[in-house]
Amino acid sequence: MAGTGLIQFDDWADIYAQRVETMRTSAVRDLFAAASRSDIISLSGGMPDIARLPLDKVSEVAANAVKVEGVSGLQYGDTTGRLKTKQTVCMLMEDFGIHIVPEDVTITTGAQQALDLLGKIFINSGDVIITEGPTYLGALQAFSAYQPKVQTIPFDEDGMRMDLLEAKLKELGKRGAKFIYTIPTFQNPGGVTMSLERRKRLLELAHEYEILVIEDDPYGRLRFEGETVPCLRALDSEVIYLGTVSKVFAPGLRTGWVIAPHPILKKLNMVKQGTDLCGSALNQVIVEHYFDEIPWREVLASICVKYKERRDAMLAALEEYFPPEATWTHPQGGFFIWVSLPEYVNTPQLLSVALENGVTFVPGDGCFPATSGLGTNSMRIAFCYEEPEKLREALRRLSIVIEERLDLYRAFIKAGVLKG
């Protein structure tokens, strides 16, 4: 029998599928309990500021969703999503120059489910996939269930480096990878945006080497400055595009979508049937009414003003408090800044000390494949949720923790224990 005390032994350890052994938990989810403490300032979660939504109007929308739609919002629905929801997606995509019809769309339980479904239909154990390095840790988690070999391509301020991608594709050969997964606009965790020149080159290489491109675009509407860059899907109709209402409305509704060529959607819809039968019709109805009845663009613009204030506060605090050995990205939108420290700083070890000092962040190694050994001197910090004064205080606390580690290293150098 399984134990009933505080420590419970796993009597089923020998019957789990092998794929579970290669999976790992999300660093962000693992930090939620700590981040909920009143004495902690969280720089870890990419949580939108939903408190700034017009909540009285949102409550009316939710009530109308039941009053107007009746029992249809409480019933099973089409696996691909409600027609009206897909029409809403088509409207949203027009803003990005993406002209589609409802048949081009499948509604998913957040874009996260889309990542899992795409992994399920494309990845066999041992297949190569290509991502930015670092990349979204939730994507790595979703794909890891299917046991791919993940090849990461570094980025700079202009996004994924095409020279390194081309070299990797030449090494792998035609169809040597199943797909390239990218977050080209306000990348998670880096905050960087791929330039138009690189977007065009990425699509050229994808065609040359016959490799699919998956564009994940949760942050595309959260621009604070600079010129808008076309989505990859707007440049090439063969790109698989993932969208979500999580950052422009409410993540709790778990409503996202996939836009893809019809043969791919057919396979995706088939496996979705076995996953959840269909998404929440009620949540989809609320999404429909929100984008129909509320001036959501004005709401989002006002929220983005606050995000910019917080981004500016974080950048200023980094300049003031962080050591000269540190470097960081300068995002024009989105939620995140990527900080790189000297190679001898281990951010996973640093996190426990930071927690004792009342601040959380995401260690960089979680944004790389588990066995890569990369990212241990980096961290992702989020500016989207906390107010400017708290962000400033969090970085002050974090800088003290970092400086203590640097001082220890310098002492070892001085004592001759380590070489500079």
C-alpha positions in Angstrom: 0.0 0.0 0.0 1.1 3.6 -0.6 2.3 5.4 2.4 0.1 7.9 4.2 2.6 10.0 6.0 4.4 13.2 4.9 6.7 11.1 2.7 4.9 8.9 0.3 6.8 6.3 -1.7 5.9 5.8 -5.3 4.7 2.3 -5.6 4.0 2.8 -9.3 7.5 4.0 -10.3 8.1 1.0 -12.6 5.0 1.3 -14.7 5.1 5.0 -15.8 5.7 5.6 -19.5 9.3 6.3 -20.4 8.3 9.7 -21.8 7.5 10.9 -18.2 11.2 10.4 -17.2 12.2 13.0 -19.8 9.6 15.6 -18.7 10.1 18.3 -16.1 7.9 20.7 -14.2 7.6 24.3 -15.2 9.9 26.6 -13.3 7.2 29.3 -13.3 4.4 26.9 -12.0 6.8 25.7 -9.3 7.3 29.3 -8.1 3.6 30.2 -7.8 3.3 29.1 -4.2 6.3 31.2 -3.2 5.2 34.1 -5.3 1.8 34.2 -3.5 3.5 35.1 -0.2 2.8 38.6 0.9 6.6 39.2 1.6 7.6 38.2 -1.9 7.9 40.4 -4.9 7.5 38.2 -8.0 9.5 38.8 -11.1 8.8 35.2 -12.3 5.3 35.0 -13.7 4.3 36.5 -17.0 0.8 37.4 -15.7 -1.2 40.1 -17.4 -2.6 42.9 -15.3 -6.3 41.8 -15.6 -7.2 44.0 -12.6 -7.1 46.9 -15.1 -9.9 45.4 -17.3 -13.3 47.1 -17.0 -14.5 44.3 -14.6 -18.0 45.7 -14.3 -18.4 45.4 -18.1 -16.7 42.0 -18.2 -19.2 40.8 -15.6 -22.1 42.0 -17.9 -20.5 40.2 -20.8 -20.3 37.0 -18.8 -23.9 37.3 -17.8 -25.0 38.1 -21.3 -23.1 35.0 -22.5 -25.6 32.9 -20.7 -28.7 35.1 -21.2 -28.2 35.5 -24.9 -26.8 32.2 -25.9 -28.9 30.1 -23.5 -28.0 26.4 -23.1 -25.7 26.4 -26.2 -23.0 27.9 -24.1 -23.4 25.1 -21.5 -23.5 22.2 -24.0 -20.8 20.1 -25.9 -19.6 21.8 -29.0 -17.6 21.3 -32.2 -14.0 20.0 -31.6 -12.8 22.8 -33.8 -14.6 25.5 -31.8 -17.7 27.6 -32.2 -18.2 29.2 -35.6 -18.7 32.7 -34.0 -15.5 32.3 -32.0 -13.6 31.4 -35.2 -15.1 34.5 -36.9 -13.9 36.6 -34.0 -10.4 35.2 -34.5 -10.6 36.0 -38.2 -11.5 39.6 -37.2 -8.5 39.8 -34.8 -6.1 38.5 -37.5 -7.2 41.1 -40.0 -5.3 43.7 -37.8 -2.1 41.7 -38.6 -2.7 41.5 -42.3 -3.7 37.8 -42.0 -6.7 37.1 -44.1 -8.4 33.9 -43.2 -11.8 32.2 -43.0 -13.2 30.1 -40.1 -12.2 26.9 -41.8 -8.6 27.9 -41.4 -8.9 28.0 -37.5 -9.1 25.6 -34.7 -9.9 26.9 -31.2 -7.8 25.4 -28.5 -7.7 25.4 -24.7 -5.1 28.2 -24.7 -2.1 28.2 -27.0 -0.5 25.8 -24.6 -2.8 23.0 -25.7 -1.9 23.8 -29.3 1.8 23.2 -28.6 1.0 19.8 -27.1 -1.3 18.9 -30.1 1.4 19.9 -32.6 4.0 17.9 -30.7 1.7 14.9 -30.8 1.1 15.0 -34.5 4.6 15.8 -35.6 7.2 14.5 -33.2 8.5 10.9 -33.0 11.0 10.0 -30.3 14.4 11.2 -31.5 13.1 13.7 -34.1 15.0 17.0 -34.3 13.1 20.3 -33.7 14.6 23.7 -33.7 13.9 26.6 -31.3 15.4 29.8 -30.2 17.8 29.4 -27.4 16.5 30.4 -24.8 12.9 29.8 -25.6 9.5 29.5 -23.9 9.8 27.0 -21.1 6.1 25.9 -21.6 6.9 24.9 -25.2 9.9 22.8 -24.1 7.7 21.2 -21.5 4.9 20.4 -24.1 7.3 19.1 -26.7 9.3 17.0 -24.2 6.5 14.5 -23.8 7.3 13.3 -27.3 11.0 13.0 -26.7 12.5 15.2 -29.5 16.1 16.3 -29.8 15.9 20.1 -29.4 18.5 22.2 -31.2 18.6 25.8 -30.0 19.7 28.8 -32.1 20.9 31.9 -30.1 19.3 35.3 -30.6 20.6 38.9 -30.4 18.6 42.1 -30.3 17.3 41.4 -33.9 16.0 38.0 -33.0 17.1 34.5 -33.9 20.5 34.6 -35.7 20.0 33.4 -39.3 23.6 32.7 -39.9 23.6 30.1 -37.1 20.2 28.7 -38.2 21.5 28.3 -41.8 24.6 26.5 -40.5 22.4 24.1 -38.4 20.1 23.4 -41.3 23.1 22.6 -43.6 24.3 20.2 -41.0 20.9 18.5 -40.7 20.1 18.5 -44.4 16.7 18.7 -46.2 13.8 17.8 -43.8 16.4 17.1 -41.2 14.2 18.8 -38.6 10.4 18.5 -38.1 9.8 22.2 -37.5 11.2 25.5 -36.4 9.4 26.9 -33.4 9.8 30.6 -32.9 8.3 33.5 -30.9 9.4 36.3 -33.3 7.7 39.2 -31.6 8.7 40.2 -28.0 10.1 36.8 -27.5 9.6 34.8 -24.3 12.0 34.9 -22.4 14.2 37.3 -24.3 11.9 40.2 -25.0 13.6 40.6 -28.4 11.8 41.0 -31.8 13.0 39.4 -35.0 13.7 42.0 -37.7 11.8 41.9 -41.0 15.0 41.0 -42.9 15.5 38.0 -40.6 11.8 36.9 -40.9 12.1 36.8 -44.6 15.4 34.9 -44.4 13.8 32.4 -42.0 11.0 31.7 -44.4 13.5 31.3 -47.3 15.5 28.8 -45.3 12.4 26.9 -44.2 11.3 26.5 -47.9 14.8 25.6 -49.0 15.1 22.9 -46.4 11.4 21.9 -46.4 10.8 22.5 -42.8 7.6 23.7 -41.1 7.6 27.0 -39.2 5.5 27.4 -36.0 4.9 31.0 -35.0 3.8 31.5 -31.4 2.4 35.1 -31.0 1.0 35.7 -27.6 2.5 39.2 -27.2 2.2 40.7 -30.7 -0.4 43.4 -29.6 1.7 44.5 -26.6 4.0 47.0 -28.4 5.1 50.1 -26.5 7.4 51.7 -29.0 9.0 51.1 -32.4 7.5 50.0 -35.7 5.3 47.0 -36.1 6.9 44.1 -38.0 4.6 41.7 -40.0 3.8 38.3 -38.6 5.5 35.4 -40.3 2.0 34.1 -41.2 1.3 37.4 -43.0 4.4 36.7 -45.1 3.7 33.0 -45.7 0.4 31.2 -45.6 2.2 27.9 -44.9 3.3 29.1 -41.4 1.4 27.5 -38.5 0.3 30.4 -36.3 -0.7 30.2 -32.6 -2.7 32.9 -30.9 -4.4 33.5 -27.6 -6.7 35.8 -25.6 -4.5 35.3 -22.5 -2.5 38.5 -22.9 -5.2 40.7 -24.5 -8.1 39.7 -22.4 -8.0 37.0 -19.7 -5.8 33.9 -19.3 -8.3 32.2 -17.1 -10.6 31.6 -20.1 -8.0 29.3 -21.6 -8.9 30.2 -25.2 -6.4 30.1 -28.0 -6.2 29.1 -31.6 -4.2 27.5 -34.4 -4.2 28.8 -37.9 -2.7 26.2 -40.3 -3.0 24.6 -43.7 -6.1 22.4 -43.8 -4.3 19.0 -44.0 -2.5 19.9 -40.8 -5.7 21.1 -39.1 -7.4 17.8 -40.0 -4.7 15.8 -38.1 -4.7 18.3 -35.2 -8.5 18.1 -34.9 -8.4 14.3 -34.9 -6.0 14.2 -31.9 -7.9 17.0 -30.2 -11.0 14.8 -30.2 -9.1 12.3 -28.1 -7.7 15.0 -25.8 -10.8 17.0 -24.7 -13.6 16.3 -27.2 -14.1 20.0 -27.4 -13.2 23.2 -25.6 -15.4 25.2 -23.2 -18.3 26.6 -25.2 -19.1 29.0 -22.3 -15.6 30.5 -22.4 -15.7 30.9 -26.1 -19.1 32.7 -25.8 -17.6 35.1 -23.3 -14.7 35.8 -25.7 -17.1 36.5 -28.5 -19.1 38.9 -26.5 -16.1 40.7 -25.0 -14.6 41.5 -28.4 -18.1 42.4 -29.8 -19.4 44.6 -26.9 -16.3 46.2 -25.3 -13.9 48.8 -26.8 -11.1 46.3 -26.2 -8.5 48.1 -28.3 -8.9 51.2 -26.0 -8.7 49.0 -22.9 -5.6 47.2 -24.2 -3.9 50.5 -25.1 -4.4 51.8 -21.6 -3.0 48.7 -20.1 0.0 48.8 -22.4 0.8 52.3 -21.1 1.1 50.7 -17.6 3.3 47.9 -19.0 5.6 50.5 -20.6 5.9 52.4 -17.3 6.9 49.1 -15.6 9.3 48.2 -18.4 10.9 51.6 -18.0 11.1 51.3 -14.2 12.8 47.9 -14.5 15.3 49.1 -17.1 16.2 52.1 -14.9 16.6 49.9 -11.8 18.8 47.5 -13.7 21.0 50.4 -14.7 21.1 51.7 -11.1 21.6 48.5 -9.2 23.0 45.8 -11.3 26.8 45.3 -11.6 28.7 46.3 -14.7 29.3 42.6 -15.5 25.6 42.1 -16.2 23.9 42.7 -19.6 20.2 42.6 -20.5 17.8 43.0 -23.4 15.7 46.1 -24.1 12.3 45.0 -25.2 9.9 47.2 -27.2 6.9 45.3 -25.9 5.8 42.1 -24.2 6.5 41.1 -20.6 10.1 40.0 -20.2 13.8 41.0 -19.9 16.6 38.5 -20.2 19.6 39.2 -18.0 23.0 37.6 -18.5 25.6 37.4 -15.7 29.2 36.2 -15.7 29.5 32.5 -16.4 30.5 31.6 -12.9 27.1 32.8 -11.5 24.7 30.0 -11.1 21.2 31.4 -11.1 19.4 28.2 -10.1 21.5 28.3 -6.9 21.0 32.0 -6.6 17.2 31.6 -6.6 17.0 30.1 -3.1 19.0 33.0 -1.7 16.8 35.5 -3.6 13.7 33.9 -2.1 15.1 34.4 1.4 15.5 38.1 0.4 11.9 38.3 -0.8 12.2 38.1 -4.6 11.6 35.5 -7.3 12.8 35.2 -10.9 13.0 32.4 -13.5 16.5 30.8 -13.7 17.7 30.7 -17.3 18.4 27.0 -17.5 14.7 26.3 -17.5 14.5 28.0 -20.9 16.8 25.5 -22.5 16.6 21.8 -23.0 17.2 19.9 -19.7 20.4 18.3 -20.7 22.0 21.2 -22.5 23.7 22.8 -19.6 22.9 26.2 -21.0 21.4 29.3 -19.4 22.7 28.7 -15.8 24.2 32.2 -15.7 21.0 33.9 -17.0 17.5 34.8 -15.7 14.2 35.9 -17.0 12.6 38.8 -15.1 9.0 39.9 -15.7 7.9 43.5 -15.5 4.2 43.0 -16.4 2.6 42.5 -13.0 4.2 44.5 -10.2 4.0 48.2 -9.8 7.1 50.3 -10.6 8.1 50.9 -7.0 7.9 47.2 -6.2 10.0 46.4 -9.3 12.6 48.8 -8.2 12.7 47.3 -4.7 12.9 43.8 -6.2 15.9 44.6 -8.3 17.6 46.3 -5.4 17.2 43.1 -3.3 18.3 41.0 -6.2 21.3 43.1 -6.9 22.5 42.6 -3.3 22.3 38.8 -3.7 24.2 39.0 -7.0 26.8 41.3 -5.6 27.4 38.9 -2.7 28.1 36.1 -5.2 30.4 38.3 -7.2 32.3 39.4 -4.1 32.8 35.7 -3.1 34.2 35.0 -6.6 36.5 38.0 -6.4 37.7 36.9 -3.0 38.6 33.4 -4.4 40.5 35.1 -7.2 42.4 37.2 -4.8 43.2 34.2 -2.6 44.5 32.3 -5.6 41.8 29.6 -5.3 40.4 30.5 -8.7 42.0 32.0 -11.9 40.5 35.2 -13.2 
